[in-house]
Amino acid sequence: MDESARWRLLQSDWYSPRRLHDSPVRYDFPGDRFIPNRSLMDLDRAHGLLTNRTAPFNATSSFNEAYRQKLIENLTLDSQGRPFKIMVFRGSPKSSQKPIRFVDELRQEVASIFDNDCKQTPYRCIPKGEKRVLDAPKLRNDYYANIMSWGKNNILAVALGPELYLWNSEDQRVHKLLQVPGGNDWPTSVTWSEDARTLAVGYMCSSLQLWDVESSKLIRNLEGHSGRIASTAWNGRILTSGSRDKSIINHDVRAANNLASCIKRHADEVCGLKWSTEGNRLASGGNENLLYIWEASKMSSSKFLHRLSDHCAAVKALAWCPYQYNVLASGGGLSDGCIKIWNTQKGVCINSIETKAQICGLEWNRHHKEILSGHGYSIRENQNKLCLWKYPSMTKVGELGNHKSRIINLCQSPDGLTVISAGADETLRFWDVFGPPTAGNLMVSDLQGLLSFRTSVLR
Amino acid sequence: MASRSVAKDIITLRGSAAIVSEFFGYAANSILYNRGVYPEESFAKVKKYGLPMLLTQDEGVKSFISNLTAQLSEWLEAGKLQRVVLVIMSKASNEVLERWNFSIETDGEVVEKGVSREKSDKEIMREIQAIMRQIASSITYLPCLDEPFSCPHTSFGHGSSSSAGGFIVSLPLDVLFTGVFDVLAYTDTDVAVPFTWIESDPKLIANPQMVKLHSFDTKIHKVDTLVSYKNDEWDEQ
């Protein structure tokens, strides 16, 4: 460039406004308007990570102990080089509404020392042990069978292997009703009719029989199924049976041609069947994890009220709520382990609790708003136990159970105070868990009741 | 003359510890409310720091926080507390979703010699107020915690939350987040682990997003607030 041109440049500089050459505006904080504070960012490391192309480090721990100690010491130094240690607070339970789990039990023991003013809702005493144990030899360890039923006549009918026994709960007498000859057939489902005059027995080889218990005589043989009958339910004079042949048959037991309707909807064995208390709805649970709700007046293979597919395992446990007429509780098998509460009017799941164990039976407490669940196999908790849940909050009130192996069936006494659990350990255990029946309950202090309760679990 | 100091207030070590632990109690309540860890109905409004602050009415949570702050106060007076972290985890997967980190710098001279400092109470309250406002407005950029429902949310980036005046975001906080929270304390190594605490891992988040909030200083303890959270899938472009 020649001299004159350079001169011209310099001259033009004089006319440029001074503020363009000023230093940029200073902000109050170090950083920019995008990230107000960059002190957190390790820009060198970030750059390194972005541009580094070396393969990931293969960390095989072949370090010796001394080196590892050194590492630990250094890793517990914070950014300023100060050593520190980390503690987590385990002082008291974080919510008085949380269900009591094993982990929280330890916390609560400590909390009881601290919490002098925590609200103590008085609760009734739940028995730790069973009232009675009956020996049940040859009881079949079959999840799908429903081999117990306690009728309004106070007689418990239970199928042990190929034999069916009647146990009178008033005088404890035992009477053998029937024995299936051969060796390849046995009862798989037993249900008393509502007036407890007839006993319906479904068999492995697909036969369905009606017995009159007064005279110990077989009244009728009902045909229709081609697979074992694992579940039956009475609705007045209709007996509904569900079978491994995937069909549900409604039998009219007074008509000569008993087949009222045959429903083929399930894709696998029908393992749970329950009519609602009013008799207008039927809930059927299948081994294909589906739960169907049917309307009594319009039941056919294509006409169902709801198809509920929330469960991830067989739906065997079904129980209709005695105080809310549209509410149904269902329990899933091993891979599911959830108790789900449904509004069958809308077909919506109101609540779902994970119990992490196979659920084989559900019984509602008619005297207090609770539901009891019986459990079988489990990977984690609640194995072989009976769990009591408060309704509708579904918080766990407690658990019982001394069964040595999984519980297969649950059934409730006609007065609604006792529950029997049939276990694969060949015992029938009676639990007085639903009482007392009146409103004037024995008020035991909350913590007292639970503390004594917990020690039995920790055993 | 009134016995209260005029203009500048004297702060003792004990007073400062009380201020910081009380701050933590209110901040924890605010976080539990704003992040939906407990249902809204279980909180009640009180006036504190010149703001309507929400405190839980659940007896269990109340006693948990009060026992916690009592212990923190003790450690603060001894000058042994380095930081307090409130961790929010998913109940289902036990994965850490959020970490609210409060780092504490203690003036060693005050702990050793027992001197006191001067700072106006009002000033401290103003600083705390700013932090509380930031916690409340953090919901504008923190990812939704409710599960299994996925709620649509817009992320406003890391901008200073005080500029959030023009944004109106409604998040479905009536959906209860089924999560748990834990409180970690980082202390000096010579502190004995008390009965109600156990040694723990730091419960870190892998590749977190971090936002630094305001800090406050009592001239004896300086508290910095930082929230780090798990990267939401929505953010990854």
HADDOCK unambig.tbl for C-alpha pairs under 7 A between the chains (distance, minus, plus):
assign (segid A and resid 34 and name CA) (segid B and resid 158 and name CA) 6.74 0.50 0.50
assign (segid A and resid 34 and name CA) (segid B and resid 159 and name CA) 5.65 0.50 0.50
assign (segid A and resid 35 and name CA) (segid B and resid 158 and name CA) 6.14 0.50 0.50
assign (segid A and resid 35 and name CA) (segid B and resid 159 and name CA) 6.28 0.50 0.50
assign (segid A and resid 36 and name CA) (segid B and resid 160 and name CA) 6.68 0.50 0.50
assign (segid A and resid 83 and name CA) (segid B and resid 188 and name CA) 6.55 0.50 0.50
assign (segid A and resid 83 and name CA) (segid B and resid 189 and name CA) 6.38 0.50 0.50
assign (segid A and resid 84 and name CA) (segid B and resid 186 and name CA) 6.10 0.50 0.50
assign (segid A and resid 84 and name CA) (segid B and resid 187 and name CA) 5.45 0.50 0.50
assign (segid A and resid 84 and name CA) (segid B and resid 188 and name CA) 4.77 0.50 0.50
assign (segid A and resid 84 and name CA) (segid B and resid 189 and name CA) 5.10 0.50 0.50
assign (segid A and resid 85 and name CA) (segid B and resid 186 and name CA) 5.50 0.50 0.50
assign (segid A and resid 85 and name CA) (segid B and resid 187 and name CA) 5.50 0.50 0.50
assign (segid A and resid 85 and name CA) (segid B and resid 188 and name CA) 6.24 0.50 0.50
assign (segid A and resid 85 and name CA) (segid B and resid 189 and name CA) 5.44 0.50 0.50
assign (segid A and resid 86 and name CA) (segid B and resid 184 and name CA) 6.51 0.50 0.50
assign (segid A and resid 86 and name CA) (segid B and resid 185 and name CA) 5.59 0.50 0.50
assign (segid A and resid 86 and name CA) (segid B and resid 186 and name CA) 4.53 0.50 0.50
assign (segid A and resid 86 and name CA) (segid B and resid 187 and name CA) 6.50 0.50 0.50
assign (segid A and resid 86 and name CA) (segid B and resid 199 and name CA) 5.90 0.50 0.50
assign (segid A and resid 86 and name CA) (segid B and resid 200 and name CA) 5.59 0.50 0.50
assign (segid A and resid 86 and name CA) (segid B and resid 201 and name CA) 6.65 0.50 0.50
assign (segid A and resid 86 and name CA) (segid B and resid 202 and name CA) 6.61 0.50 0.50
assign (segid A and resid 87 and name CA) (segid B and resid 184 and name CA) 5.41 0.50 0.50
assign (segid A and resid 87 and name CA) (segid B and resid 185 and name CA) 5.24 0.50 0.50
assign (segid A and resid 87 and name CA) (segid B and resid 186 and name CA) 6.54 0.50 0.50
assign (segid A and resid 87 and name CA) (segid B and resid 197 and name CA) 6.07 0.50 0.50
assign (segid A and resid 87 and name CA) (segid B and resid 198 and name CA) 5.36 0.50 0.50
assign (segid A and resid 87 and name CA) (segid B and resid 199 and name CA) 4.35 0.50 0.50
assign (segid A and resid 87 and name CA) (segid B and resid 200 and name CA) 5.04 0.50 0.50
assign (segid A and resid 88 and name CA) (segid B and resid 182 and name CA) 6.91 0.50 0.50
assign (segid A and resid 88 and name CA) (segid B and resid 183 and name CA) 5.69 0.50 0.50
assign (segid A and resid 88 and name CA) (segid B and resid 184 and name CA) 4.33 0.50 0.50
assign (segid A and resid 88 and name CA) (segid B and resid 185 and name CA) 6.32 0.50 0.50
assign (segid A and resid 88 and name CA) (segid B and resid 197 and name CA) 5.56 0.50 0.50
assign (segid A and resid 88 and name CA) (segid B and resid 198 and name CA) 5.59 0.50 0.50
assign (segid A and resid 88 and name CA) (segid B and resid 199 and name CA) 6.29 0.50 0.50
assign (segid A and resid 88 and name CA) (segid B and resid 200 and name CA) 5.75 0.50 0.50
assign (segid A and resid 89 and name CA) (segid B and resid 183 and name CA) 5.81 0.50 0.50
assign (segid A and resid 89 and name CA) (segid B and resid 184 and name CA) 6.43 0.50 0.50
assign (segid A and resid 89 and name CA) (segid B and resid 196 and name CA) 6.26 0.50 0.50
assign (segid A and resid 89 and name CA) (segid B and resid 197 and name CA) 4.55 0.50 0.50
assign (segid A and resid 89 and name CA) (segid B and resid 198 and name CA) 6.75 0.50 0.50
assign (segid A and resid 90 and name CA) (segid B and resid 196 and name CA) 5.24 0.50 0.50
assign (segid A and resid 90 and name CA) (segid B and resid 197 and name CA) 5.26 0.50 0.50
assign (segid A and resid 91 and name CA) (segid B and resid 64 and name CA) 6.39 0.50 0.50
assign (segid A and resid 91 and name CA) (segid B and resid 196 and name CA) 4.60 0.50 0.50
assign (segid A and resid 91 and name CA) (segid B and resid 197 and name CA) 6.74 0.50 0.50
assign (segid A and resid 92 and name CA) (segid B and resid 64 and name CA) 5.27 0.50 0.50
assign (segid A and resid 93 and name CA) (segid B and resid 60 and name CA) 5.70 0.50 0.50
assign (segid A and resid 93 and name CA) (segid B and resid 64 and name CA) 6.77 0.50 0.50
assign (segid A and resid 94 and name CA) (segid B and resid 60 and name CA) 5.05 0.50 0.50
assign (segid A and resid 94 and name CA) (segid B and resid 61 and name CA) 4.55 0.50 0.50
assign (segid A and resid 94 and name CA) (segid B and resid 64 and name CA) 6.00 0.50 0.50
assign (segid A and resid 95 and name CA) (segid B and resid 58 and name CA) 6.56 0.50 0.50
assign (segid A and resid 95 and name CA) (segid B and resid 60 and name CA) 4.52 0.50 0.50
assign (segid A and resid 95 and name CA) (segid B and resid 61 and name CA) 5.30 0.50 0.50
assign (segid A and resid 96 and name CA) (segid B and resid 58 and name CA) 6.90 0.50 0.50
assign (segid A and resid 96 and name CA) (segid B and resid 59 and name CA) 6.57 0.50 0.50
assign (segid A and resid 96 and name CA) (segid B and resid 60 and name CA) 4.93 0.50 0.50
assign (segid A and resid 118 and name CA) (segid B and resid 59 and name CA) 6.04 0.50 0.50
